């Protein structure tokens, strides 16, 4: 069982709330308005600024993605978040809306006896397992 001190260790690459606010404000100031204004967004002209998934959804997806990655012959070592847009043919309520989706990443599994392991560093490329989408979008900046 982890000690109380271990549970309170700040993970590597964690940023402060102040830095997150700066990043969010920078995105708002630097996101090209011309791109968003090209599309008629159903019900709103606001940009999607964030996407939310419940802890349960994330845990279920990570468990699924790790198992699916293994089935496909990969070792899942992380995830990548991509920005996307549903486009003009998006389903009702999502037409031309921005979105984000999560993709598992990791190297192709190789046998321990493989000589390739000596010469090639592992690659954390995208794994061809189904990504997680359908989070709840929001147009507000950080913090909510």
KOLLUMNU-536405 format. One record per residue (C-alpha): residue in three letters; residue number from 1; x, y, z. Coordinates in nm, 4 decimals. Example, Ala and Ser with C-alpha at 12.3 -4.5 7.8 and 13.67 -1.06 7.14 Angstrom:
# residues 2
- ALA 1 1.2300 -0.4500 0.7800
- SER 2 1.3670 -0.1060 0.7140
//
This chain:
# residues 144
- UNK 1 0.0000 0.0000 0.0000
- UNK 2 0.1503 0.3417 -0.0965
- UNK 3 0.2398 0.5775 0.1846
- UNK 4 0.0578 0.9079 0.2260
- UNK 5 0.3718 1.0948 0.1161
- UNK 6 0.3905 0.8946 -0.2102
- UNK 7 0.0308 0.9848 -0.2938
- UNK 8 0.1104 1.3563 -0.2679
- UNK 9 0.4108 1.3593 -0.5012
- UNK 10 0.3571 1.6084 -0.7841
- UNK 11 0.3796 1.4197 -1.1163
- UNK 12 0.6508 1.5174 -1.3631
- UNK 13 0.5400 1.7855 -1.6138
- UNK 14 0.2586 1.9140 -1.3903
- UNK 15 0.2095 2.2872 -1.4411
- UNK 16 0.0708 2.5481 -1.2070
- UNK 17 -0.2842 2.6803 -1.2285
- UNK 18 -0.1337 3.0193 -1.3232
- UNK 19 0.0578 2.8614 -1.6135
- UNK 20 -0.2574 2.6787 -1.7283
- UNK 21 -0.4444 3.0117 -1.7319
- UNK 22 -0.1661 3.1654 -1.9432
- UNK 23 -0.1750 2.8732 -2.1897
- UNK 24 -0.5549 2.8969 -2.2161
- UNK 25 -0.5435 3.2731 -2.2717
- UNK 26 -0.2654 3.2328 -2.5298
- UNK 27 -0.4781 2.9808 -2.7202
- UNK 28 -0.7712 3.2235 -2.7249
- UNK 29 -0.5533 3.5116 -2.8467
- UNK 30 -0.3641 3.3119 -3.1081
- UNK 31 -0.6327 3.0790 -3.2470
- UNK 32 -0.7050 3.2022 -3.5989
- UNK 33 -1.0557 3.3476 -3.5911
- UNK 34 -1.0671 3.3274 -3.9711
- UNK 35 -1.0664 2.9458 -3.9545
- UNK 36 -1.3591 2.9306 -3.7122
- UNK 37 -1.5537 3.1985 -3.8994
- UNK 38 -1.5406 2.9945 -4.2209
- UNK 39 -1.7812 2.7445 -4.0722
- UNK 40 -2.1382 2.7939 -3.9598
- UNK 41 -2.1436 2.6165 -3.6247
- UNK 42 -2.4840 2.4825 -3.5274
- UNK 43 -2.6333 2.6859 -3.2458
- UNK 44 -2.3226 2.8875 -3.1651
- UNK 45 -2.0282 3.0769 -3.3056
- UNK 46 -1.8199 2.9887 -2.9993
- UNK 47 -1.5104 2.7699 -3.0355
- UNK 48 -1.4717 2.4443 -2.8479
- UNK 49 -1.2031 2.5221 -2.5889
- UNK 50 -1.2056 2.2036 -2.3845
- UNK 51 -1.3423 1.8499 -2.3816
- UNK 52 -1.4429 1.6648 -2.0649
- UNK 53 -1.4585 1.2920 -1.9912
- UNK 54 -1.5573 1.1410 -1.6579
- UNK 55 -1.2959 0.9537 -1.4575
- UNK 56 -1.5018 0.6362 -1.5123
- UNK 57 -1.4987 0.6851 -1.8924
- UNK 58 -1.1229 0.7481 -1.8945
- UNK 59 -1.0457 0.4472 -1.6772
- UNK 60 -1.2707 0.2219 -1.8878
- UNK 61 -1.1109 0.3483 -2.2083
- UNK 62 -0.7535 0.3108 -2.0798
- UNK 63 -0.8263 -0.0475 -1.9708
- UNK 64 -0.9861 -0.1228 -2.3089
- UNK 65 -0.7106 0.0505 -2.5096
- UNK 66 -0.4340 -0.1349 -2.3244
- UNK 67 -0.6026 -0.4713 -2.3863
- UNK 68 -0.6806 -0.3857 -2.7516
- UNK 69 -0.3224 -0.2642 -2.8058
- UNK 70 -0.1875 -0.5922 -2.6699
- UNK 71 -0.4234 -0.7862 -2.8995
- UNK 72 -0.2884 -0.5835 -3.1950
- UNK 73 0.0702 -0.6623 -3.0939
- UNK 74 0.1625 -0.3310 -2.9266
- UNK 75 0.2697 -0.2318 -2.5753
- UNK 76 0.0667 0.0725 -2.4749
- UNK 77 0.2929 0.3214 -2.2972
- UNK 78 0.0901 0.6424 -2.3177
- UNK 79 -0.1836 0.8380 -2.4901
- UNK 80 -0.1915 1.1283 -2.7352
- UNK 81 -0.4698 1.3880 -2.7530
- UNK 82 -0.5600 1.5159 -3.1010
- UNK 83 -0.7678 1.8150 -3.2051
- UNK 84 -1.0350 1.7436 -3.4659
- UNK 85 -1.3439 1.8852 -3.6359
- UNK 86 -1.6624 1.6997 -3.7309
- UNK 87 -1.6939 1.8925 -4.0591
- UNK 88 -2.0016 1.9743 -4.2628
- UNK 89 -2.1260 1.6139 -4.2508
- UNK 90 -2.1148 1.5842 -3.8718
- UNK 91 -2.4203 1.4433 -3.6992
- UNK 92 -2.6795 1.6893 -3.5633
- UNK 93 -2.5376 1.9179 -3.2982
- UNK 94 -2.1796 1.8407 -3.4018
- UNK 95 -2.1713 1.9798 -3.7560
- UNK 96 -1.8491 2.1860 -3.7958
- UNK 97 -1.7784 2.1596 -3.4216
- UNK 98 -1.4265 2.1121 -3.2905
- UNK 99 -1.3450 1.8065 -3.0823
- UNK 100 -1.0562 1.6280 -2.9170
- UNK 101 -0.9908 1.2549 -2.9129
- UNK 102 -0.7515 1.0281 -2.7274
- UNK 103 -0.5326 0.7705 -2.9039
- UNK 104 -0.3228 0.4993 -2.7351
- UNK 105 0.0504 0.5125 -2.8131
- UNK 106 0.3381 0.2695 -2.7789
- UNK 107 0.5856 0.0493 -2.9618
- UNK 108 0.5142 -0.2678 -3.1541
- UNK 109 0.5790 -0.5622 -2.9220
- UNK 110 0.8882 -0.7646 -3.0085
- UNK 111 1.0286 -1.0805 -2.8581
- UNK 112 1.3006 -1.0423 -2.5956
- UNK 113 1.5381 -1.2423 -2.8166
- UNK 114 1.4938 -1.0095 -3.1133
- UNK 115 1.8198 -0.8543 -3.2354
- UNK 116 1.6252 -0.5476 -3.3559
- UNK 117 1.5842 -0.4385 -2.9939
- UNK 118 1.9589 -0.3723 -2.9809
- UNK 119 1.9524 -0.1262 -3.2703
- UNK 120 1.6161 0.0473 -3.2714
- UNK 121 1.4823 0.2578 -2.9846
- UNK 122 1.1181 0.1903 -2.8969
- UNK 123 0.8742 0.4127 -3.0808
- UNK 124 0.5727 0.5609 -2.9065
- UNK 125 0.3724 0.5986 -3.2258
- UNK 126 -0.0048 0.5858 -3.2499
- UNK 127 -0.1522 0.2394 -3.2032
- UNK 128 -0.4282 0.1495 -3.4528
- UNK 129 -0.6834 0.0845 -3.1756
- UNK 130 -1.0131 0.2782 -3.1736
- UNK 131 -0.9657 0.6290 -3.0207
- UNK 132 -1.1850 0.7765 -2.7452
- UNK 133 -1.4092 1.0635 -2.8594
- UNK 134 -1.7509 1.1990 -2.7643
- UNK 135 -1.6344 1.4003 -2.4656
- UNK 136 -1.8464 1.6955 -2.3635
- UNK 137 -1.7209 2.0141 -2.5279
- UNK 138 -1.7175 2.3584 -2.3734
- UNK 139 -1.6382 2.7019 -2.5115
- UNK 140 -1.5175 2.8545 -2.1826
- UNK 141 -1.1484 2.9074 -2.1145
- UNK 142 -0.9528 2.7818 -1.8142
- UNK 143 -1.0610 2.7666 -1.5383
- UNK 144 -1.4263 2.6726 -1.5855
//
